[in-house]
Amino acid sequence: MPVAGADGRRERKKRQTRTRIQDAALELFATRGYRDTTIAAIADHADVATRTVTLHFPAKEDLLFADDPFTPESLGLRLRSRGPKEGTLEVLRDWMHATMRSLDASDAEEPQDLGRVWQRRALRSRLLMDDDDLRGRARAGYRDLEQLVAAGIGEDVGQAADALLPRLAASTVVGGLREIYATREAQEKTGAATSELFDLVDGVLAFARAGIAELSPKPA
């Protein structure tokens, strides 16, 4: 029976191979275009067998969408476990910060690569926005996030989730968070840790809070 140390090394090697394949794919997508990049070319660039690529990522789209930690399932779990006095935007902020810190922790084994995750996500964001089909798939995930946020904000302000205020606030929040990587402010942080984008996250949420306050019914 394999020892725990052997299991750990095997999992670490598997994770490293998966990351190397994703990095190779992103590099080729950026230089050749998503549609013109083949799985065989990705395998060659990552120095692995073609079958290794398809074992980790059965479809080419998975190279962009697999392993994304910002999932509706993750946010939904956090919202369902929130305390009675925790507002939706407060929960969202904590969730974003915690998830971004976990991304930085994934670089901890190789400190010289600090910021690689941020660079990968920034490149991924540009690729998604440049391809109609990929952008459409990404929007499906954004829609699920918007519905979760709208339901939470609606509960906070005593309105239905499909009322204008919750829907507008949710669209603003999710759209703003999605756009962070493409902003001038984010580009100026090239090579930085993901957590150095916290101030941009907080700015998006502050903007949404102001909008909610403006549209909320005023006491008589």
C-alpha positions as CSV (number, residue, x, y, z in Angstrom):
1,M,0.0,0.0,0.0
2,P,1.5,3.4,-1.0
3,V,2.6,5.6,1.9
4,A,1.1,9.1,2.5
5,G,4.3,10.7,1.3
6,A,4.1,8.9,-2.0
7,D,0.4,10.0,-2.4
8,G,1.4,13.6,-1.7
9,R,4.2,13.6,-4.2
10,R,1.9,12.0,-6.8
11,E,-0.8,14.6,-6.3
12,R,1.7,17.4,-6.4
13,K,3.1,16.2,-9.7
14,K,-0.4,15.8,-11.1
15,R,-1.2,19.4,-10.0
16,Q,2.0,20.7,-11.5
17,T,1.3,18.9,-14.8
18,R,-2.2,20.4,-14.9
19,T,-0.9,23.9,-14.3
20,R,1.8,23.5,-17.0
21,I,-0.8,22.4,-19.5
22,Q,-3.0,25.4,-18.7
23,D,-0.1,27.8,-18.9
24,A,0.9,26.4,-22.2
25,A,-2.6,26.7,-23.5
26,L,-3.0,30.3,-22.4
27,E,0.3,31.3,-24.1
28,L,-0.8,29.7,-27.4
29,F,-4.3,31.1,-27.2
30,A,-2.8,34.5,-26.7
31,T,-0.4,34.3,-29.7
32,R,-2.3,32.1,-32.1
33,G,-5.9,32.6,-31.1
34,Y,-8.2,30.2,-29.3
35,R,-9.8,28.7,-32.4
36,D,-6.5,28.2,-34.2
37,T,-4.8,26.4,-31.3
38,T,-5.0,22.6,-31.4
39,I,-4.8,20.2,-28.5
40,A,-1.7,18.7,-30.2
41,A,0.0,22.0,-30.2
42,I,-0.8,22.6,-26.5
43,A,0.6,19.1,-25.7
44,D,3.8,19.9,-27.6
45,H,4.2,23.3,-25.9
46,A,3.6,21.7,-22.5
47,D,6.0,18.8,-23.3
48,V,3.3,16.2,-22.5
49,A,1.4,13.6,-24.6
50,T,-1.8,14.7,-26.3
51,R,-3.7,12.1,-24.2
52,T,-2.3,13.7,-21.0
53,V,-4.0,17.0,-22.0
54,T,-7.3,15.3,-22.7
55,L,-7.2,13.4,-19.5
56,H,-6.9,16.6,-17.5
57,F,-9.1,18.7,-19.8
58,P,-11.6,16.6,-21.9
59,A,-12.7,19.6,-23.9
60,K,-10.6,22.6,-25.1
61,E,-13.0,25.0,-23.3
62,D,-12.1,23.3,-20.0
63,L,-8.6,24.8,-20.3
64,L,-10.3,28.2,-19.6
65,F,-13.2,27.3,-17.4
66,A,-12.0,24.4,-15.2
67,D,-10.7,25.0,-11.7
68,D,-12.2,28.5,-11.5
69,P,-12.8,29.1,-7.7
70,F,-15.3,32.0,-8.2
71,T,-18.2,29.7,-8.6
72,P,-21.9,30.2,-7.9
73,E,-21.8,27.1,-5.7
74,S,-19.0,28.5,-3.6
75,L,-20.8,31.9,-3.1
76,G,-24.1,30.2,-2.5
77,L,-22.7,28.1,0.3
78,R,-21.2,31.2,1.9
79,L,-24.5,33.1,1.6
80,R,-26.5,30.3,3.1
81,S,-24.2,30.2,6.1
82,R,-24.1,33.9,6.8
83,G,-25.0,35.3,10.2
84,P,-28.3,37.2,10.8
85,K,-26.6,40.6,10.7
86,E,-24.3,39.9,7.8
87,G,-25.3,41.9,4.7
88,T,-25.0,40.3,1.2
89,L,-22.2,42.8,0.1
90,E,-20.3,42.1,3.3
91,V,-20.5,38.4,2.7
92,L,-19.5,38.9,-1.0
93,R,-16.5,41.0,0.1
94,D,-15.3,38.3,2.6
95,W,-15.8,35.6,-0.1
96,M,-13.9,37.5,-2.7
97,H,-11.0,38.3,-0.4
98,A,-10.8,34.7,0.9
99,T,-10.9,33.2,-2.6
100,M,-8.2,35.6,-3.8
101,R,-6.0,34.8,-0.8
102,S,-6.4,31.1,-1.7
103,L,-5.2,31.9,-5.2
104,D,-2.1,33.5,-3.8
105,A,-1.5,30.5,-1.6
106,S,-1.5,28.2,-4.6
107,D,1.8,30.0,-5.6
108,A,3.3,29.5,-2.2
109,E,5.3,26.4,-3.2
110,E,7.2,28.5,-5.8
111,P,7.6,32.0,-4.4
112,Q,9.4,33.2,-7.5
113,D,6.1,32.7,-9.4
114,L,4.1,35.0,-7.1
115,G,1.7,36.8,-9.3
116,R,1.5,34.1,-11.9
117,V,-2.1,33.3,-11.0
118,W,-3.1,37.0,-11.4
119,Q,-1.4,37.1,-14.8
120,R,-3.1,33.9,-15.9
121,R,-6.5,35.2,-14.8
122,A,-5.9,38.6,-16.5
123,L,-5.0,36.8,-19.8
124,R,-8.0,34.4,-19.4
125,S,-10.3,37.4,-19.0
126,R,-9.1,39.0,-22.2
127,L,-9.5,35.7,-24.1
128,L,-13.1,35.3,-22.9
129,M,-14.0,38.8,-24.0
130,D,-12.4,38.3,-27.4
131,D,-14.4,35.2,-28.4
132,D,-18.2,35.3,-28.8
133,D,-18.8,31.6,-27.9
134,L,-16.5,31.8,-24.8
135,R,-18.0,35.0,-23.7
136,G,-21.5,33.4,-24.0
137,R,-20.4,30.5,-21.8
138,A,-18.9,32.8,-19.2
139,R,-22.0,34.9,-19.1
140,A,-24.0,31.8,-18.1
141,G,-21.9,31.6,-14.9
142,Y,-22.2,35.4,-14.3
143,R,-26.0,35.1,-14.6
144,D,-26.0,32.5,-11.8
145,L,-23.9,34.8,-9.6
146,E,-26.1,37.7,-10.3
147,Q,-29.2,35.8,-9.3
148,L,-27.6,34.8,-6.0
149,V,-26.5,38.4,-5.2
150,A,-29.9,39.8,-6.3
151,A,-31.7,37.4,-4.0
152,G,-29.4,38.3,-1.1
153,I,-29.7,42.1,-1.6
154,G,-33.5,41.7,-2.0
155,E,-33.6,40.0,1.3
156,D,-31.4,42.8,2.9
157,V,-33.7,45.6,1.7
158,G,-37.0,43.8,1.9
159,Q,-37.7,43.6,-1.8
160,A,-38.2,40.7,-4.2
161,A,-35.1,39.4,-5.9
162,D,-36.5,40.5,-9.3
163,A,-37.2,44.1,-8.3
164,L,-35.2,46.8,-10.0
165,L,-32.9,47.7,-7.0
166,P,-31.7,44.1,-6.3
167,R,-31.2,43.3,-10.0
168,L,-29.5,46.5,-10.8
169,A,-27.2,46.2,-7.7
170,A,-26.3,42.6,-8.5
171,S,-25.6,43.4,-12.2
172,T,-23.4,46.3,-11.1
173,V,-21.4,44.2,-8.6
174,V,-20.9,41.1,-10.8
175,G,-20.1,43.2,-13.9
176,G,-17.7,45.3,-11.9
177,L,-15.9,42.4,-10.4
178,R,-15.7,40.8,-13.8
179,E,-14.1,43.9,-15.3
180,I,-11.4,44.3,-12.6
181,Y,-8.7,42.4,-14.5
182,A,-9.2,44.6,-17.6
183,T,-8.9,47.9,-15.8
184,R,-6.0,50.3,-16.1
185,E,-5.6,50.1,-12.3
186,A,-5.2,46.3,-12.4
187,Q,-2.8,46.4,-15.4
188,E,-0.5,48.7,-13.4
189,K,-0.2,45.9,-10.8
190,T,1.2,43.4,-13.3
191,G,3.3,40.7,-11.5
192,A,1.6,41.5,-8.1
193,A,-0.1,39.1,-5.9
194,T,-3.8,38.6,-6.5
195,S,-4.5,40.0,-3.0
196,E,-3.2,43.4,-4.2
197,L,-6.4,43.8,-6.1
198,F,-8.4,43.9,-2.9
199,D,-8.8,47.7,-3.1
200,L,-10.4,47.3,-6.6
201,V,-12.9,44.8,-5.2
202,D,-13.7,47.1,-2.3
203,G,-14.2,50.0,-4.8
204,V,-16.7,48.0,-6.8
205,L,-18.7,47.1,-3.7
206,A,-18.6,50.7,-2.4
207,F,-20.0,51.9,-5.7
208,A,-22.8,49.3,-5.4
209,R,-23.5,50.3,-1.8
210,A,-23.9,53.9,-2.9
211,G,-26.4,52.9,-5.6
212,I,-28.4,50.8,-3.1
213,A,-28.6,53.7,-0.7
214,E,-29.7,56.1,-3.4
215,L,-32.5,53.8,-4.6
216,S,-33.7,52.5,-1.3
217,P,-37.0,54.0,0.0
218,K,-36.4,57.0,2.2
219,P,-38.0,57.0,5.7
220,A,-40.9,59.5,5.9
